[in-house]
């Protein structure tokens, strides 16, 4: 089966990563795009040879017999297109952050469950074979019960979150807009924009769900979070330490350093050191042999998995609607706590406050 995929939001990352990746896949065709900007719709359609061009999502869903929809709209408008596509019988890949409120995150996850379809959030590191192996260690009980986690991430994106042109995108068809990444009124900032990657890895591998969070942030010149520091608790009583920073030097690049401590051992993951280790109290350790480039971020990988999913192939969805909702809930709590200057409780599937 060759899947039919449509895309909503034909901007920077969609044109640089999503559309080319689907068009290169053997499992799917990208047959339609939807965008409110008519000029962009025409330009993207011509550049990539996409005949189906729509300014209205309902029309695209009604006309194209789609198996899947990619939602690549600005952060704050993910819920409506994701839910409508799920209700139309499509699998949905919705860009991270999956949503920007706990209520919207659980609405998307619940819509997927009701429709019997899958949501995939493209946090690429989670889909690597070594990450899936780490999740297996936890599911198999090899570190016992998870009791504590340390999750820190840094990115070379001080320009992006300061509202400046992102250096690496100078030759791209479009560049990431400050209105999405650097506006505090539109879910700009490091937590939504980047820490969502590391949190997704942590939640997928550990299986934790947040219960409360207390956070402080350091701001960029546009007023979004440049730096994030938080402590959280999980519903099983585990404690979590979270850290995020935008100002890694460009030549160093992104890093994720995550440690998960259990009653019988720990997992240590560091993408820059190409290191994934299981260390057990009984010394029955497991060290993954990672290649020199395994820790590099592959934005195409989750899109390839989505194409396979839409084509009916069995895939390990390492960042599904449940993971996405739990990540959204913690991040929403982080921002609410930083604004209030006090700890906040998370609400679970009722979406919190």
N, C-alpha and C positions, 0 to 999 in steps of 0.2 A: 504494500500500500504506500502510495506517495501522499503525504498529508498536505492539506491546503491550509496555509497560515496567512492571517491578516495582521496588520500592525497599526496601532493607534499611537500617534505622536512621533512624527518623522523628523526628529531633531538630531542633535549632535551624536549621542551614543548609538542611536538607532541606525544612523547612516554610516557611522564608522565601524560598528561591530555587529549589530543584530541583522540588518538586511544582508550584508555580504556573507555572513556565516550561514544563514538559511539558504541563500542562493548557491553556496558551495556544497551544501549537504546533498546526500543521495536520498534522504528520507522525506524531504518536504520541498514544497514550492511556496515562495512568498507571492501570493496572487493579488493582494490588495493592501492599500495603505489608507489611513484616515487621519486627516489633520485639518484644523480650522483655518490655517493659513493657505489660501489658494495658490499663492506664488510658490510656496514651499512644496505644496502638493504636486504642482506641475514640474518643478525642478527635480524633485526626488524621483517622481515617476519616470521622467525622461532619462535621468542618469542611470537608473537601475532597470529600466525596461519593464516597469510594472504598469499593467493596463488598468487594473482596478483602482480607481482614485475616488475617495469619498470625503466629503466634509461632514457627513452625518454617520455616526456609528450604527444607528438602527438600520440605515439603508445598507451598509456594508454587511451586517450580520444577516439581513434578510435576503441578500442577493448572492452571496459568495459561497454558501455551503461550506463553511470553514470547520476545520478540525481543531484549530488552535488560534489564539489571539495573543500577540505580544503587546503589553501595555507599557509604553515608554514616554508617557506624558510627564509633566512636572510633578514633583513629589506629592503636592497637596491635592492632586486630582487623580488618584489611582483607584479609589473605591468604585466610583460609578462605572467606568468602562470595564473594570475587572468583574464586578458583579453581573453586569448586563451580558458580558460574553459568557460567563459561567451559566447563567440562566438560559442562554441560547444553545447550550449543549457543547461548548468549546472548553478544552483545556486552556489554561491561561498562564502565561509567563508575565509576571508583573515586576517591574524594576524595583530594586531596593532603594529606599526603604519600602516595604510592601504597602505601608500606610503611615500616616503621621498622627494618628490617634489610636488608642487602644480600641475604641468603639469601631473604627473603620477596619482595623486589622482583624478583629473577630468577625465582623460582618463578611469580609472576604472569605475567611476560613470556613465559616458556617455555610456560606453560599456554595462553596466547593463541595462540602459534605452533602448538602441537600441535592445538588445536581449530579452527584456521583462522578465528578470530574476532579482533576488535579490542578493545584496552583503550584508553580515553580518560581522561586525568587532567585535570580541569577547571582548569588554570592559564590563566585567561581571557585574559591579555595575549598569550599565544602564538598565539591564534586570530584576532587582528586581521589584516586584509588587509595592513597595513604590515609586520607581523612575518613573514608568509608571504613577502612581497617580499624582506625581508632574508635569509631562509633561501635564497631563490633566488639572491641575489647570491653567497653562499658556494658553493652547488652549481655555479654557472656559472664559478667560479674568478675572480671579479672582484676579490677581494683576495688572490689567490694562496693559498699554504698558511697556515693559521692558526698563529701562533706565540705569541700572548699574548692574554690577556683580562682585563679588569677588570670585576667584577660587584658592584655595591653596591645595597642595597635598604634602605629605611627605612619604618616603619609607625607609625601613630598608635595604638598598641595597648599602651601601658604598663600600662593597667588590666587588660587581658586576661591578660597574662603575669605579672602580680602576683597573680593569683587573685581579682581584684575584678570586679564586674559590668561588662561592656563598655557604655560610655555609650550608644552608638548603638542598642543592642538593647532599650531600656527598654519599647518598645511592641510587641515581637515576641511571638509565641505562646510561644516558649521562648527562653532565653538560653544562650549558650555556657558549658558547665560547666567549672569550674576543674579538675575531674578529668581533662579532656582537654587543656586548654591550659596549665595551670600546675603540673602534677605531674611532677617529674623521673623518677618511676618508670613513667610512662605516656606517654612521648614528648612531654611538654609542652615549650614553649620556642620561641624565634624561628626557629631553623633549620628544624625540622620544620614549624612552623605558617605561616611566611611566606617565608623565604629560598628555600623550595622553588619559589615562583613565579618568582623571578628566575633561579634555576638552570635551571629548565625552559626558559625563554626562551633562555638562553645555550646550553644543550646542543642544543636544536632548531635554532637558527640556525647555530651553529658546527660541529655534528657531532662535538664533542670527547667523549672518554671518559676519566674520571679514572684515574690510575695510583697517585698517592700524595697525602696531605694532611697538613698540620701546622696545628693550630688552637689558639687560646685563646678563652675566653669570659668575659663578665661576667654575673653572676647577678642575678636578681630576688630579692625577699624570700622567694619560695617555693622557690628553688634551681634554677629553670630558667634557660636562657640568655636574657638580656635583650639581650646584644650578642655578635656573632660576628666573629672576625677569623681568616682562614685564607689560607694559600698552598697551591697544589696544582700537580701536574704532570699532563699528559695522556699518553695512550699514544703519541701522535705526537711527544712531547718538548716540546709547548707548555707555557707557564707560565700560571697562573691566580691572580688575587688576588680574594678573596671578602670581603665585608663586609656585616653586617646589624645593624640597630638598631631597637629597639622604641619608642623615646621621641621620635618626631616629634610636634610639637604637633598637636592634633586639627584645628585649622583649616587646617593645611598638608596633611595626608593622606599617602597612600602615594607613594613615589617609587621608580623603578627607573632606574639610570644604568649602562649597560653599553657597554663599548668592546671591539671585537674587532680585533686587529692581525694583518695578514697580510704576506706577503712582497711584495705589490704595492699595499697600501693598507689602509684601516681602515673599520670600521662604527661609528657612534656613535648610541646610542639613549638618549633621556632623555624619559620620559613626561610629566614636569611641564612641560618646555619644549616639548612637542609637536614633538620633533626626532628625525628619523631621517635619517642622512646616510651616503652612501658617498663616501669620499675616496680617490682613486687617485694613485699616483705620476705617472702620465701626464696628470693633471688631467682625465681623463674621468669627472668626478664625477656623482653622482646624488643629488639632494636631494628627499625625499618631502614633498609638500605636505599637511600634516596639519591638520585642523580643530581649533578651540580645545578641543573636548571629546574628541578622539580618544584622548588619554592617560588618560582616566578609566577606572577598572576596571569591566568589564561582566561580572558573575558569571553572567548568563543566557546569554552567547554560547556557551560550550562545551556547555551543556546543549542549546541549539538544534542545535548541530552533532551531538551524540549522537543526538537525535531523528531527524535526517536520515539519519545512519549506520544506525540501526536500521530505518529505512524503506527501506533499499536504495539511497539516493542516494550519489553519489560526493562525498566531502568530503576536505579536507586535514586529516588528523589530526595536528595540530601538537604534541600531547603524548601520544604513543602508549606502548605498554608498554616499548619499548626506551628511549625518553627517560625514562620514569618509573623504570626500573630503574637507569639511569645516575645520575639525580638522587639516588635513594635510596642508592646506593652511596657517592656523595661525601658526603652528609649523615651517613650512618652512620660513615664514616671521620672526619668532622669531630668527632663526639661521642666516638669512641674515642680520637682524638688528644688532645682537650682533657682527657679523664680521665687518660690515660697521661702527658701532658706531653711527648710526643715525636711525631715523624712516624710515620704508619702507611701501609702499602701497601694498595691496593685489589685485590680478587681477580678482577674480571671476572665472567664468567658462572658461575663456581663459587661465587659469593657471598661470597668473602673469608673472613675469620676470624670 
